[in-house]
Amino acid sequence: MLLALLVALVAYGHWWYGNRHQFFDLGIYRQAVNWWLDGHDLYDFTKPDDTQGALGFTYPPFGALVLVPFGALPWGGAVTLYAVLTVAAVVLTTYWLVAPVARDKILAMVLALTVVSALEPIRETYTFGQINMVLVVLILADLLILLPRGSRWAGVLIGLAAAVKLTPAIFIVYLLVSRRYRAGLTAIASAAGATLLTAAIAPRASWDFWTTVLWKGEGIGNAAYTFNQSLFGMLARIDSPPNRIAWVLLVLATAGYGLWRARKAALVGDEVVGLTLAGIVGCLASPITWAHHLYWFVPALVVLVTASRKHLAFAVIITVTVGLGMVSWFEQGLPVHPWGDGVPGFLIKNWYLLLFVALLFVLPIRSPARDRAGHAPASEPATVR
């Protein structure tokens, strides 16, 4: 009864919210790709935006090749293809995370998908038309499916994801620091191969991106915009221009601690915690991390709910505040005073970032209980560190 009520409530919330962004980013993908296919330089494409200024295509050229089908299809066909891929990706990745820890898989999946669909990163990914979930499928397939099976192809999908969009490269680092050297080197080779193949197909775009576009950082949007939940975005909201020395120091501290814990989790066999911590590090360290990039709340919630009762309260806080879109309140026309300034304003405008920082410390590392012979008995529960 309670589950049916929750499903109905979330369904109503989706109906009320609607598609406020009208697949805006999918439209940019299509326009940029078609501009390129018409013979223009890919990175000369710009789209004016009242909030963000001039927006351009910021992915590597391999990302443009991957997006060509969306440009070739009419708008309705592109939206249909995108919707099918994204919904399937959400269902598949949620199953990979939930099924191993669920007693009743059907009920667990209904509950999980209801909660996951309500989280702002998932909701905004879909309504903006972002390709985030396709990249998440590649990452999780490598780490949760291919790697545990000892596949020689483990690492290929992470490499392809990094070639499409640079931020997944954090998982190559994660593989290397957690001593999965073969998979890490395979990922590097995969990313390099995709990049070199693209350079052979589109030499001008490749030269422009790797020598100029990447280093200028133009066309990615306003760093101080509230939707940017990265360390750089936080500093940009405090002072403009942000202090880059402070940013580098924060990134080094965050990456050092986060990847240390991710490595620790991977070495004791807790892959879900390891990949979640690595994903959080990538989001915090990137100069631009929009709210719809924060997928890693999803595996974090699975870990918190299944770890122990003391972690359940934190899971509820994440679910409620991220589900309500707390950092977006100032962007949705809601009154900003008296909450827009001072400590309340800082907390609200950086709330997802602060939750991610907290997760670096709070997310429990679960290792199999050991018997005296040093083996993990199948009947014993996991211990939490």
C-alpha positions in Angstrom: 0.0 0.0 0.0 2.7 2.4 1.0 4.7 1.5 -2.2 1.7 2.1 -4.4 1.2 5.5 -2.7 4.8 6.4 -3.3 4.7 5.4 -6.9 1.5 7.5 -7.4 3.0 10.5 -5.6 6.2 10.4 -7.7 4.2 9.9 -10.9 2.2 13.0 -10.1 5.4 14.9 -9.4 6.7 13.9 -12.8 3.4 15.0 -14.5 3.5 18.3 -12.6 7.1 19.0 -13.4 6.9 18.0 -17.0 9.7 18.4 -19.5 10.7 21.9 -18.6 13.9 21.8 -20.6 12.5 20.3 -23.8 15.6 18.2 -24.5 17.7 21.4 -24.7 21.1 19.6 -24.8 19.9 17.0 -27.2 19.0 19.9 -29.5 22.5 21.4 -29.1 24.0 18.0 -30.0 22.0 17.8 -33.2 22.6 21.4 -34.2 26.4 21.0 -33.6 26.6 17.7 -35.5 24.6 18.9 -38.4 26.7 22.2 -38.5 29.8 20.0 -38.7 28.3 17.6 -41.3 27.5 20.7 -43.4 31.2 21.4 -43.7 31.7 23.9 -40.9 34.3 23.6 -38.2 32.8 21.7 -35.3 34.1 23.9 -32.6 33.0 27.1 -34.3 29.4 26.2 -33.5 27.7 28.4 -30.8 24.2 28.7 -29.5 23.2 31.8 -27.6 21.7 31.3 -24.2 20.2 33.9 -21.9 21.5 32.2 -18.8 24.8 30.6 -19.9 25.9 32.9 -22.6 27.2 31.4 -25.9 27.2 27.6 -25.7 29.3 25.4 -27.9 30.1 21.7 -28.5 32.6 20.8 -25.8 33.0 17.0 -26.1 36.0 15.5 -27.9 35.4 14.8 -31.7 34.7 11.1 -30.9 31.7 12.3 -29.0 30.5 14.1 -32.1 30.9 10.9 -34.2 28.8 8.9 -31.6 26.1 11.6 -31.7 25.8 11.6 -35.5 22.7 9.3 -35.5 20.8 11.9 -33.4 21.7 14.5 -36.0 20.7 12.4 -39.0 17.3 11.5 -37.6 14.4 14.0 -37.6 13.6 15.6 -34.3 10.9 13.1 -33.4 13.1 10.2 -34.2 16.0 11.6 -32.3 13.9 12.1 -29.2 12.5 8.6 -29.4 15.9 7.0 -29.8 17.2 9.1 -26.9 14.2 8.2 -24.7 14.5 4.5 -25.3 18.3 4.5 -24.7 18.1 6.6 -21.5 15.1 4.7 -19.9 16.7 1.4 -20.7 20.0 2.6 -19.2 18.3 3.7 -16.0 16.5 0.4 -15.7 19.6 -1.7 -16.5 22.0 0.1 -14.2 19.5 0.1 -11.4 19.1 -3.6 -11.8 22.9 -4.2 -11.6 23.1 -2.2 -8.4 19.9 -3.5 -6.7 19.6 -7.2 -7.7 22.6 -8.5 -5.9 21.4 -7.1 -2.5 17.6 -7.6 -2.9 15.6 -10.4 -1.5 12.5 -9.6 -3.5 13.9 -8.3 -6.8 10.6 -7.2 -8.3 9.5 -5.1 -5.3 13.0 -3.8 -4.8 13.2 -2.7 -8.5 9.8 -1.0 -8.3 10.9 0.9 -5.2 14.4 1.7 -6.5 13.2 2.9 -9.9 10.6 5.1 -8.3 13.1 6.8 -6.1 15.8 7.0 -8.8 13.4 8.6 -11.3 12.6 11.3 -8.7 16.2 12.3 -8.1 17.1 15.6 -9.8 20.2 14.2 -11.6 18.2 11.5 -13.3 15.2 13.8 -14.0 17.3 16.6 -15.4 19.4 14.2 -17.4 16.3 13.1 -19.2 14.6 16.5 -19.6 17.8 18.1 -20.9 18.5 15.2 -23.2 22.0 14.5 -21.9 23.9 11.3 -22.8 25.0 10.7 -19.2 23.2 7.5 -18.7 24.7 5.9 -21.8 28.2 6.6 -20.4 27.1 5.3 -17.0 26.1 2.0 -18.6 29.5 1.7 -20.2 31.3 2.4 -16.9 29.1 0.0 -14.8 29.2 -2.7 -17.4 33.0 -2.7 -17.2 33.2 -2.6 -13.4 30.3 -4.7 -12.4 30.0 -7.2 -15.3 33.2 -7.6 -17.3 35.8 -7.1 -14.6 34.4 -9.6 -12.0 34.3 -12.2 -14.8 37.9 -11.7 -15.7 37.1 -10.7 -19.2 39.9 -9.7 -21.4 37.7 -6.8 -22.6 37.4 -5.2 -19.2 38.4 -1.6 -19.5 37.4 -1.2 -23.2 34.0 0.4 -22.3 35.5 2.8 -19.8 38.0 3.9 -22.4 35.2 4.5 -24.9 33.3 6.5 -22.4 36.4 8.6 -21.7 36.8 9.2 -25.5 33.2 10.5 -25.7 33.5 12.8 -22.7 36.6 13.4 -20.7 35.2 13.1 -17.2 34.9 9.3 -17.2 38.7 9.1 -17.4 38.6 9.2 -13.6 37.7 5.6 -13.7 40.9 4.8 -15.6 42.7 6.3 -12.7 40.5 4.3 -10.3 41.5 1.1 -12.1 45.2 1.9 -11.9 45.2 2.9 -8.2 43.2 -0.2 -7.3 45.8 -2.4 -9.0 43.7 -3.6 -11.9 46.5 -2.7 -14.2 45.5 -4.8 -17.2 42.0 -3.3 -17.3 43.4 0.2 -16.7 45.9 -0.2 -19.6 43.1 -1.6 -21.8 41.0 1.4 -21.0 43.9 3.7 -22.0 44.3 1.8 -25.2 40.6 1.9 -25.9 40.4 5.7 -25.4 43.5 6.3 -27.4 42.3 4.0 -30.2 38.9 5.8 -30.5 40.7 9.2 -30.4 43.2 8.2 -33.1 40.5 6.7 -35.3 38.6 10.0 -35.0 41.7 12.0 -35.8 42.0 10.0 -39.0 38.3 10.6 -39.9 38.2 14.2 -38.7 41.7 15.6 -38.5 40.7 19.3 -38.3 38.2 18.9 -35.5 40.7 16.7 -33.6 43.5 19.2 -34.0 41.2 22.1 -32.9 40.0 20.2 -29.8 43.3 18.9 -28.5 45.3 22.0 -29.2 42.9 24.8 -28.5 39.3 24.1 -27.3 40.3 21.8 -24.4 42.6 24.4 -22.9 40.5 27.5 -23.4 37.5 26.0 -21.7 35.0 28.2 -23.6 31.4 27.4 -24.4 30.9 25.3 -21.3 28.7 27.8 -19.4 28.9 30.1 -16.4 30.9 28.5 -13.6 29.1 30.4 -10.9 25.7 29.2 -12.0 24.0 27.3 -9.1 23.6 24.2 -11.2 27.4 23.8 -11.2 28.0 21.7 -8.2 31.8 21.3 -8.4 34.5 22.7 -6.2 35.3 25.3 -8.9 31.7 26.3 -9.0 31.6 26.8 -5.2 34.7 29.0 -5.4 33.2 31.0 -8.3 30.1 31.7 -6.3 32.3 33.0 -3.4 34.5 35.2 -5.5 34.9 36.0 -9.2 37.2 35.0 -10.7 37.7 32.0 -8.4 41.0 31.5 -6.7 42.7 28.8 -8.9 45.3 28.0 -6.3 42.6 27.3 -3.7 40.8 25.2 -6.3 43.9 23.1 -7.2 44.6 22.5 -3.5 41.0 21.4 -2.9 41.1 19.1 -5.9 44.3 17.5 -4.8 43.0 16.9 -1.2 39.7 15.6 -2.5 41.2 13.3 -5.1 43.8 12.1 -2.7 41.4 11.1 0.0 38.6 10.0 -2.2 40.7 7.8 -4.4 42.5 6.4 -1.4 39.1 5.2 0.0 38.0 4.0 -3.5 41.2 1.9 -3.7 40.6 0.6 -0.2 37.0 -0.4 -1.1 38.1 -2.1 -4.4 40.9 -4.1 -2.7 38.4 -5.6 -0.2 35.9 -6.4 -3.0 33.4 -3.6 -2.5 33.2 -2.5 -6.1 30.1 -0.5 -5.8 31.5 1.7 -3.1 34.8 2.0 -5.0 33.2 3.2 -8.2 30.9 5.5 -6.3 33.7 7.2 -4.6 35.7 7.5 -7.8 32.6 9.0 -9.5 32.2 11.5 -6.7 35.9 12.5 -7.0 35.4 13.1 -10.7 32.4 15.3 -10.2 34.0 17.4 -7.5 37.3 17.9 -9.4 35.8 18.8 -12.7 35.5 22.6 -13.3 31.9 22.2 -14.5 29.6 19.6 -12.9 26.0 20.3 -13.6 23.4 18.9 -11.3 22.4 16.3 -14.0 26.0 14.9 -13.9 25.6 13.7 -10.3 24.4 10.2 -11.0 26.6 8.8 -8.2 23.9 9.6 -5.7 22.2 6.5 -7.0 24.8 3.8 -6.1 25.5 5.8 -2.9 21.9 5.4 -1.9 22.0 1.6 -2.6 25.0 1.3 -0.3 23.6 3.5 2.5 20.2 1.7 2.5 21.8 -1.8 2.6 24.7 -1.1 4.9 23.2 -0.5 8.4 20.4 1.3 10.1 22.7 4.2 11.2 23.2 5.1 7.5 19.5 5.1 6.7 19.0 8.7 8.0 21.6 10.0 5.6 20.0 8.1 2.8 16.6 9.8 3.6 18.2 13.2 3.7 19.8 12.6 0.2 16.5 11.2 -1.2 14.3 14.1 0.0 16.6 17.0 -0.7 18.0 15.7 -4.1 14.5 14.6 -5.0 13.1 18.1 -4.3 15.9 19.7 -6.4 17.1 21.8 -3.5 20.0 23.6 -5.3 17.6 24.5 -8.2 15.2 26.5 -6.0 16.9 29.7 -7.0 16.7 28.8 -10.7 13.0 27.9 -10.6 11.6 31.4 -9.8 11.1 30.7 -6.1 11.8 33.6 -3.6 15.4 33.8 -2.7 15.1 35.9 0.4 15.8 35.5 3.3 17.5 32.3 2.2 19.6 33.6 -0.7 22.5 35.1 1.3 24.8 34.2 4.2 25.1 30.7 5.6 21.6 29.5 4.4 22.4 30.7 0.9 25.8 29.0 0.9 24.3 25.7 2.1 21.4 25.6 -0.4 23.5 26.7 -3.4 26.2 24.1 -2.6 24.0 21.4 -1.1 24.8 18.6 -3.6 28.5 19.4 -3.5 28.4 19.2 0.3 26.5 15.9 0.2 29.2 14.5 -2.1 32.0 15.7 0.2 30.1 14.1 3.2 29.8 10.8 1.2 33.6 10.7 0.8 33.7 10.2 4.6 30.4 8.6 5.4 30.1 6.0 2.7 30.8 2.7 4.4 33.3 0.2 3.0 31.8 -3.3 3.3 34.2 -6.2 3.3 33.2 -9.9 3.5 33.3 -11.4 6.9 36.3 -13.8 7.2 36.5 -17.2 8.9 39.6 -18.4 10.6 40.9 -19.9 7.4 40.8 -16.5 5.7 37.9 -17.3 3.4 34.6 -15.4 3.2 31.8 -17.7 4.4 28.8 -17.3 2.1 26.3 -17.4 5.0 27.8 -14.5 7.0 26.8 -10.9 6.4 29.2 -8.2 5.3 31.1 -6.2 7.8 31.1 -2.4 7.5 34.2 -0.2 8.0 
